[in-house]
Amino acid sequence: MKVAVIGGGINGVMTAWAFARHGDSVDLYEKGHLMSATSRASTKMLHGGLRYLEHGHLALVREALQERSWWIRQAPHLVRPLELLIPIYRNGERAKWLVGAGIRLYDLLATGSGFPRSRWYAAADVAESFPGLQRNHLLGAYGYWDAQMDDYQLGLWAAEKARESGARLHEQSPVLRLDPTTGEVSTAGAGACYDRIINVAGPWAEELLIRSGVTSAYRLDLIRGSHIVVSGRLEQGCVLQVPGEKRILFVLPHGEETLLGTTEVRQESTEKCAPSDDEIEYLVGNYNRCFREKIACSDIIGSFAGIRPIVASKTDFSAASREAVIERHDKLINVFGGKWTTSRALAEAVITKSQH
Ligand SMILES: Cc1cc2nc3c(=O)[nH]c(=O)nc-3n(C[C@H](O)[C@H](O)[C@H](O)COP(=O)(O)OP(=O)(O)OC[C@H]3O[C@@H](n4cnc5c(N)ncnc54)[C@H](O)[C@@H]3O)c2cc1C
């Protein structure tokens, strides 16, 4: 089968690799450089997503927890297990019992994944791991395990695997139009026909369809997430609860520095994606609320933002499922949404959908 994959983020790369492994002839088209968009601007966690349990997305969490182990087995040089602490305060956003119940469920869903189980740390132990953390009313912390990756290098590693399996990866090759009936993919000055076209253009998937005159049953919400980098080396990660919100923030080791993120802000177009002043203030403010050693905007040594392509929800996009939707129109398969962690499983699901 001749397959065109549109988009060179992690979902495109993993899809190209999966088809090539199955013996198909694969061309991947990327308008810029591989792994240069959303997939490089993630929080860099290979995780089940503890907070998705609150929204009842158990199947997604379980799948992601198992996929996390696949990544660590395949590329241990680019993925490492990381312990994260969730500090619990008297009168905090979530009661100790509630966080404890979530953590135990997370452990249960991760059964067989080879990761250590979670545990409770007394306040004195937490103060040792995170000396800068606010100690007033601190009861202790739950420690649980996930994995941290170098998203860019891991994506390039997967791209190399795709190439080794025979996929042709074309960079700086924007797809201008596609045709679900004939299987034609048009790039600047050229066109080729395929048995299957996989539209994995991330946040751009919908606009490519509009440009091609294809109607889809789905719409994408474009939700920007921003991160900042400040100095200071950490050994563990920390999960901060945001007062009055269901959201959490990660404070993570990032080489010799600390990564803090993320936000969720609706974005109207795919054109410009950068952290706004408000988001930076939000991140700095929440960090300063939880840590005794304050940071200022001038302490920020780096920042980046990415757009989450989330299948449109009329209500709370923070609660919207990160589960991907796969839609088929004749020779065209559209992929909307998804998580970095589950990109391998998504690619396998695309292959299943592309048969017959
Ligand atoms: C702030 C943030 C934090 C996140 N953190 C995590 C995390 O910690 N863990 C996790 O599992 N997930 C995380 N995610 C989700 C994850 O990053 C995304 O689901 C994933 O990267 C999406 O990959 P993609 O390949 O679909 O999209 P992208 O990486 O955006 O790739 C799409 C590609 O398509 C290309 N393209 C677009 N239009 C065309 C065209 N017409 N022709 C050719 N090429 C085209 C683009 O240039 C782009 O390279 C996060 C997302 C965000 C935004």
The ligand as an SDF file (V2000), in Angstrom:
LIG
                    3D

 53 58  0  0  0  0  0  0  0  0999 V2000
    1.9180   22.6990   26.4430 C   0  0  0  0  0  0  0  0  0  0  0  0
    1.7660   21.2450   26.1360 C   0  0  0  0  0  0  0  0  0  0  0  0
    2.2780   20.3000   27.0090 C   0  0  0  0  0  0  0  0  0  0  0  0
    2.1250   18.9510   26.7260 C   0  0  0  0  0  0  0  0  0  0  0  0
    2.7130   18.0550   27.5520 N   0  0  0  0  0  0  0  0  0  0  0  0
    2.6050   16.7350   27.2910 C   0  0  0  0  0  0  0  0  0  0  0  0
    3.2780   15.7960   28.1090 C   0  0  0  0  0  0  0  0  0  0  0  0
    4.0130   16.1520   29.0400 O   0  0  0  0  0  0  0  0  0  0  0  0
    3.1050   14.4950   27.8240 N   0  0  0  0  0  0  0  0  0  0  0  0
    2.3000   14.0520   26.8040 C   0  0  0  0  0  0  0  0  0  0  0  0
    2.1420   12.8480   26.6350 O   0  0  0  0  0  0  0  0  0  0  0  0
    1.6820   14.9340   25.9750 N   0  0  0  0  0  0  0  0  0  0  0  0
    1.8260   16.2530   26.1860 C   0  0  0  0  0  0  0  0  0  0  0  0
    1.2450   17.1700   25.3540 N   0  0  0  0  0  0  0  0  0  0  0  0
    0.5110   16.6890   24.1770 C   0  0  0  0  0  0  0  0  0  0  0  0
    1.4750   16.3730   23.0250 C   0  0  0  0  0  0  0  0  0  0  0  0
    2.5610   17.2640   23.0190 O   0  0  0  0  0  0  0  0  0  0  0  0
    0.7500   16.4440   21.7000 C   0  0  0  0  0  0  0  0  0  0  0  0
   -0.4150   15.6560   21.7630 O   0  0  0  0  0  0  0  0  0  0  0  0
    1.6030   15.9440   20.5550 C   0  0  0  0  0  0  0  0  0  0  0  0
    2.8670   16.5550   20.5530 O   0  0  0  0  0  0  0  0  0  0  0  0
    0.9020   16.2110   19.2480 C   0  0  0  0  0  0  0  0  0  0  0  0
    1.7420   15.7450   18.2290 O   0  0  0  0  0  0  0  0  0  0  0  0
    1.3420   15.8890   16.7150 P   0  0  0  0  0  0  0  0  0  0  0  0
    2.3410   15.1450   15.9260 O   0  0  0  0  0  0  0  0  0  0  0  0
   -0.0850   15.5110   16.5450 O   0  0  0  0  0  0  0  0  0  0  0  0
    1.4030   17.4740   16.4430 O   0  0  0  0  0  0  0  0  0  0  0  0
    2.6590   18.4230   16.1230 P   0  0  0  0  0  0  0  0  0  0  0  0
    3.8340   18.0830   16.9380 O   0  0  0  0  0  0  0  0  0  0  0  0
    2.1710   19.8120   16.1760 O   0  0  0  0  0  0  0  0  0  0  0  0
    3.0130   18.0360   14.6450 O   0  0  0  0  0  0  0  0  0  0  0  0
    2.2180   18.4200   13.5480 C   0  0  0  0  0  0  0  0  0  0  0  0
    3.1660   18.7110   12.4120 C   0  0  0  0  0  0  0  0  0  0  0  0
    2.4240   18.8770   11.2190 O   0  0  0  0  0  0  0  0  0  0  0  0
    3.1010   19.8260   10.4320 C   0  0  0  0  0  0  0  0  0  0  0  0
    2.1530   20.3430    9.4490 N   0  0  0  0  0  0  0  0  0  0  0  0
    1.0560   21.1040    9.6700 C   0  0  0  0  0  0  0  0  0  0  0  0
    0.4060   21.3650    8.5320 N   0  0  0  0  0  0  0  0  0  0  0  0
    1.1060   20.7610    7.5380 C   0  0  0  0  0  0  0  0  0  0  0  0
    0.9640   20.6750    6.1340 C   0  0  0  0  0  0  0  0  0  0  0  0
   -0.0470   21.2740    5.4930 N   0  0  0  0  0  0  0  0  0  0  0  0
    1.8860   19.9780    5.4140 N   0  0  0  0  0  0  0  0  0  0  0  0
    2.9310   19.3670    6.0360 C   0  0  0  0  0  0  0  0  0  0  0  0
    3.1240   19.4300    7.3810 N   0  0  0  0  0  0  0  0  0  0  0  0
    2.2240   20.0990    8.1200 C   0  0  0  0  0  0  0  0  0  0  0  0
    3.5480   20.8760   11.4510 C   0  0  0  0  0  0  0  0  0  0  0  0
    4.6170   21.6510   10.9520 O   0  0  0  0  0  0  0  0  0  0  0  0
    3.9460   19.9970   12.6330 C   0  0  0  0  0  0  0  0  0  0  0  0
    5.3390   19.6920   12.6330 O   0  0  0  0  0  0  0  0  0  0  0  0
    1.4080   18.5350   25.5850 C   0  0  0  0  0  0  0  0  0  0  0  0
    0.8860   19.4860   24.7110 C   0  0  0  0  0  0  0  0  0  0  0  0
    1.0870   20.8360   24.9630 C   0  0  0  0  0  0  0  0  0  0  0  0
    0.6010   21.8460   24.0060 C   0  0  0  0  0  0  0  0  0  0  0  0
  1  2  1  0
  2  3  1  0
  2 52  2  0
  3  4  2  0
  4  5  1  0
  4 50  1  0
  5  6  2  0
  6  7  1  0
  6 13  1  0
  7  8  2  0
  7  9  1  0
  9 10  1  0
 10 11  2  0
 10 12  1  0
 12 13  2  0
 13 14  1  0
 14 15  1  0
 14 50  1  0
 15 16  1  0
 16 17  1  0
 16 18  1  0
 18 19  1  0
 18 20  1  0
 20 21  1  0
 20 22  1  0
 22 23  1  0
 23 24  1  0
 24 25  2  0
 24 26  1  0
 24 27  1  0
 27 28  1  0
 28 29  2  0
 28 30  1  0
 28 31  1  0
 31 32  1  0
 32 33  1  0
 33 34  1  0
 33 48  1  0
 34 35  1  0
 35 36  1  0
 35 46  1  0
 36 37  1  0
 36 45  1  0
 37 38  2  0
 38 39  1  0
 39 40  1  0
 39 45  2  0
 40 41  1  0
 40 42  2  0
 42 43  1  0
 43 44  2  0
 44 45  1  0
 46 47  1  0
 46 48  1  0
 48 49  1  0
 50 51  2  0
 51 52  1  0
 52 53  1  0
M  END
$$$$
